[in-house]
Amino acid sequence: SGSIVVDGTELTKLSRTKLAKWRAANLGYVFQTHNLVPVLTAYENIELPLLLLPMSRAERRQRVQIALEAVDLIDRAGHYPRQMSGGQEQRVGIARAIVNHPQVVVADEPTGDLDPETSQQILHLLGRLNRELGVTLLMVTHDHAAAKVAHRQFQLDRGKLIETTDAEEGMADLQSRQAAKGSLIVFQANKFCPASSHLPQDYQQQIEKMPGVAEVIPIQVFTNNCRASLDVIVFYGLPPAKVRKARDFQLMSGSWDEFETHQDAAIVGSSVASRRGIGVGDKFSIGDLTVQVAGVFTSSDPAEENYIYSHLEFLQRGKGMNLVGTVTQHEVLLQPGTDQLALCEMIDEKFRGGSVETDTRPKGVFQAKSLGDLTQLVEMSKYLGYACVAIVLALVSTTTVMSVQDRIKEHAVLQTLGFTGRTVFALVLSESVVLSVLGGALGIEAAYRFPPKR
């Protein structure tokens, strides 16, 4: 008896076929035991729900790339479940749950099989989905720490669902969520690469006077390439005293004092440190930029661990970078309850027609827009791959034709002995395929044994 109504749709009156279609379009699922298909890669597992929806392959690819980036697993796209840790498998499960842009994500004990540290990372990720994407999260859990992150809590007691509240914890959680949401990025209008965005640093004082603004942090960004490859190193230059206030970082090694008192010092995200093999006390160089590593940090936001933070003035005064008085962007921290979109319009209107116009967006939207660059790069690499395959086929075809011309006599002998023209053609084709495969295998082996130096 009774009925189930979600967003105006009465599910109890839908046929099995219509109910299945509704689930595919509106729901995402996160399982306690991941339930990934073992013979599919992370990319293919995430793509599975999209195969049920009417969309092109290009759109599916774009959605999967965005979902992988959201859970910080872009480098694990080609890995199978057996090649990943439990936390990584759960993040793939979360990406699969959100890839179809559901209204509701149902999570069944999402931290049940994870260690405490990984559990906190998963809970933080689920919280981001709720805050930044507006996804409703329905979580079933026995973990009291996990339950505390929810806006509302219900307890199942002898078959009855009873709402439980804790006003003090609820208010603290709400305030922390509002603080996390309160951030805008002010970028130069019509610019797509950090190297080309140059905002006057004195915009900081003008923005700070606007209603709803708590603080403005000028940021200089330096990257080793812009949309040229996937191996990107990003430096963020901030006033050193504001790094701890603006970011939720924990130093694994090193010293905050060392970072704040030396202008050429930098703190490095743990992912970058691991990937590049650097630690506290090392010097790290990209082009003409060299920093002294003063610390290695972890963050509640895994994406931050791919960045390097240094002093604002150091990046402005770096060799060949006379950028004093300008910054790449301003990060605007907001007071609780501020209307983000209204403030974005106010900032852009303030500087419209000025020396440098601005493009202001909420931080989550800005990061999603930046991800479009990566998506375009991956899309372009597909066509480059097609071109390479076409060139290889052309070379193999040319070589095969030349081989046939040089061995006409041998082929004539074979036909005389009773081989049909089709059999001779099959022999020639088989020889070409075997030689091509062997050549490709040798090339792959050489690339694996002698990788390019970074």
N, C-alpha and C positions, 0 to 999 in steps of 0.2 A: 504494500500500500504506500501512498505518498508519491511524491514526484521530485525530480532533480532538475533544477533550472539554472543554467549558466549563461549570463549575459543575454537574457531574453529567450534562450533556446531551451525548450523542455526536452531533455535527453531521454526521458522515459518513454516518449512517444515516437522516437526515431526508430526506423528499421535497422537491422544489423549493418546493412551496407552503408546507410546514411550515417549511422553512429561511428563506423570505422573512418569514414571520410571526415567527419567532424573532429575526431581525435587526431587524425593526421595533420589537420590544419590548425588546431587550436591548443593542443596539449604537448608538453615535453615531459620526458620521464628520466629521472636519475635513480638508478638502482643501487642497493647496498653492495652487491657483488659485481657491479659494473655491467655484466651481461654484454660484453663486447663480442662480436663475431671473431673467433680466433684466426680464421684464414683471410681476414680483411685487414688492411692497414688502418692507421688512425684516420687518414683522409677518407677512406672508403666507408668506415664505420659511421663517421659524421655525415657522410653524404646519403646514407641509407634512407632517412625519413623524407628527403627531398625527392627520391624516386617515385614517391606516391603522389607528388604534387605536379600540376601542369606548369613546368618551367623549362627553359632552355638549358643546355649543358653549360653555357657560359655563365648563366645566372647561378646555377648550382655551384660552379667552381668559385665564383666570387663569394657566395655565402659561406662556403666551407672555409675559405681563406680567412674571412673575417672572424668566424667562430674559432679557428685555430689561434689567431692572434689574440682573441679575447681571453683565452685560457693559457696564453704564453707557451704554445706547443708547435709553433710554426716549423721548428727544426725537427720535429718528431712526426711529421705528416706521413712519411713513408715507412714508419716502424709498425711492426705487428704487436699485439697485446703482450706476447711473451717477452718482448724486448723492452718493456716499460715497467716502471715501478707501480705500486698500488696507487699512489697519489696521482701519477701521470695517467693511469687508466681511468681513474675517477674524473679527472679533468677532461679526458676524451668523452666520457659519458655526459658530462655537463655540456660540452660543446655540441654533442649530438642532440641534447635536449633543447637547445636554444636556436639551432640552425634554421628551423622552420618558422622563427619569429612567433612563438606561441603566446597566447594570452596568459596561460597558467603553466608553471612547471611543478610537477609532483615529484618530491624527493623522498624516497624510502630509506631511512637510516643512512644518509649520505656519508656520515663519518664513522659508521659502525665498525669497519674493518681497517681503520687507519690509526696511525700513531698520533699522539697529541699535537705535535708540530704540524704534521700534514693536515690534520683535522682543522686547525686554525686557518690554514691557507685555503682549504676548500670552503669553509664558512665565510671567509673574507670574499672569496670569488662569488659565492652565491649572493652575498650582500651587495656586491657591485652590480650584479645583474638586476637586482631589484631597484637599486638607486638610479643607475645610469640608463637602463633599457626599459624600466617601468614594468618588468615582468612580475606577475603575482606568483609568489613562491609558497607552496603548500608542503610543509615538511613534517614527516612522521619520525619521531626519534625518542630514544630513552636517554639521550645525552643531555643533561641539564644545561651544560655550557652551550650546547648548540641551540637549545630552546630559548636561551636568554637573548639571542640576536633577533628574535621575531618581534613584530609589532603587537601581535595578539597570540595568546597561548590558550590551548584547550587541553583538558585532561580527560582521558577515557576512564571512567570509574564505574565498574559493574554495569557496563552497557550504556551508560549515560555520558554524554559529552558536556563537560562543565568548563566554562571559561574561567581561567585563573589570571589574576592581575597582580602586579607589584608596581605601585605608582612610582616609587623612587627609581627602581631599575628602568622602568619604561621611559621616564623623562630623561634619564641619563643617556639611554640608547637613542632616543629621538634627537636629542641635542647633538650627539656625536654624528648621527646620520646627516643632520642639517649642515653641520660643519664640514663634513666630507663633500657634500654637494656644492658648497658655496665657493666655487672657483670658476673664473673666466680666463680665457686667453685672448689677449689683444695682439693681433698680427698685422703686418702691413697689407693693405688691400691689394688684390690681384697679384700676389706673390705666392709661389708654391714651394720654393726651396729656402731653408734658413739663411743660406749665403746671400740671398737677394733681398731679405727683409731688413730694413734699417729704420727703426722708429726713434724719434728723439727721446733721450732719456728723461727730459723734463716733462714728458707726458705724465710721468709718475705723479708729480705734484698736482696736476690738473685733475687726474682721475680720482685721487684720494679725497678731493673736495666734494665728490658726487655723493648723494644720499645712498645709503646701503652698502658703501664700501668700507671694509674694515682695514685693509692694507693692500698696497700695491708693491709687487716685487719685480724689479727689472731683471731680465734674463738675457744673456748672450749665448747663442747656440753655435757650436762649431761641429761640423761633420766631415768625415774623410771623403765622402762622395754624396752626391744628391741624385738619386734615382738611377745610378750607374751600375750598382751591383747590390746583392743581398747582404754582403759583409759590411755593415755600416757600424762605425764607431761614433757615438754622439757624446759631445761634451756640453754640459750645462754650466754656465758661469753665473753665480749668484753672489750677492753680498754674503761673505762667510758667516756672519752672525745670524743670518736668516735661514740658513739651510736646515738647521735642526727644527726651527719653528714651522717651516713650510712643508717639511717632509717627515714621514714616519719611518726613520732609519734606525737600525741597531748595528753598531760596529761589531763585526766578528773579530777584528784585529785592528791595531792602530790606535790613534789618539785624536780626539776632537781638537784639543789644544794645538797639536802639531799641525792640523789642517788649518785652523783659524789664524795662526801666527806666521805662517810662511806663504807668501803670495803664489809661489809656484807649486804649492801642495794640492793634492786632489784626493778625493775619496772615490773608490771604484766599486761598482756593483759586483756582487759575487758571481753573476753569470759571465760578465766580461773578464773578471779576474781568472775564472776557471778556463774560459775559452782561450785566453791569451797567455795563460801561465805566468801571471804577475802577482806580486804580493807586496806587503808593507816594506818600504825602503827601496823598492825598485824604481828605476826611471822608465817611463813609458812614452814613446814618441809616435806621433802621426804627422807626417810631413815635417814642417818646421816647428811644430808644437811639441814641447817636451815637458812632462809634469813629473813631480816626485810623489810616489804613492804614500799617502799618510794614513790610509785606512781602507778596509774592505767592508762593505755594508750589506746587510740584508734588509728587505722591506716587506711590509704587509701587502704591497702591490708588486707581484713578480716582474711586471714590465719595467719597473724602476731599476731592477738589478742588471739591466742591459745598458745603463748609462754611467757616465763619469761626471762627477761634480767638482768644479774648480772655482777659483775666485773670479768675480765679474771683471775686475780691472785687469787681471792676467790675460783673459781672452781678448779684451778690448785693446790691450797694448802689445799683443803677441807680434812676433816677427812678421812684417808685411801686412799687418792688420790694424792700421791706424783708425780705430773705431771709437775712440773716446768721445762720449756725448751721445752715442747711439747704442741701441740694443736691438736684439732680434724680436723680442716680444715682452709684454708685461703680463704677469700673472696677477689677477685681481681676486683677493680673498674677500668674501662677502659676509655681512652681518646676517644672523638668522632671520629667516622670513623675507629676504630680499627677492624680488621678482627678477630672475636671471635674464629672461628675454627682454624685458623692458629696459634693464640696465645696459644690455648689449646695444640696443637701438640708441640709447642716450649717449653712450660713448662714441659710437660711429657717427652720430649726428654732430657731436661736439667737434670732431676733427674733419668732417666733410668740408671740402673746399680749402682745407689748411695745407700746410707744406707737405705733409704726409698723411694720406687717408688710412683709416684702419678697418680691419675686419675682425669683429669680436664675436666669440662663440663660447658656450659652456665648455669646460675642459673635456668632458667626455665626447662631445660632438666634434671638437677640434681634433682629438686623437683618432676618431673614426674617419674623419676626412683625410688625415695624414696617412692612414692605412690604405687609402685609395692609391697612393703612389706605389706601394708595394704590390697591390693587386694589378696595377697596370704593368709593372715590371715583370711579374710572373706571367701575365697574359702575353707580353711581348716575347718572353723567352720561349713560349710555345711555338710562335711563328719562326723564330730563329732555329728551333729544333727541326721544324718541318723543312726549312731551307737546307740545313746540314744533311738531313736524310736524302733530300733530292740530289744534292751534290754528290753524295756517296754513291747513290744509285746510278747517276750519270757516269761516274768514274768506273764503276763495276761494269756497266753496259759497254762502255768504250773498250775496256780491257778484254771483255768477252768477245766482242766483234773482232778485235785484232788477233786474238788467240785462234778464232775460227778460221780467219783468212790465212794464218800461218800454218794451219794443220789441215788444209783441204785434202791433201793426199792421204793422211791417216783416216780421215772420215770416209773417204772414197773406199779405202780398203775395208773398213768396217761394214759399209753397205754391201760391198761385194761378197763379204762373208755371210751376209744374211741379216745384218742389223737394219731395221727399218729407219726411215728418216726421223720418226718420232722418238725412237730409242736413242739415236745419236744426239738428238736435241736434249733429251733428258740427261744424258751423260754430261754434255757441255754445261747445262744449267746446274747440275749437281756439283760439278767441279767448281763452278763460280761461287756457289753458295758456301761450300766448305772452305774455300780460300778466304771469302769475305768474313765468315764467322771466326776463323783462326786469326785473321788480321785484327778484327775487332777485339778478340780476347787478349791478344798480345798488347794492343793499345791500352785497354783497360788495366791490365796488369802493370804496365809501365807507369800509367798515371797513378795507380795505387802505391807502387813502390817508391816513386819519385815525385811526391806532391810538390806543387809550386811553393816557394818560400813566401811567407807573408811579411 
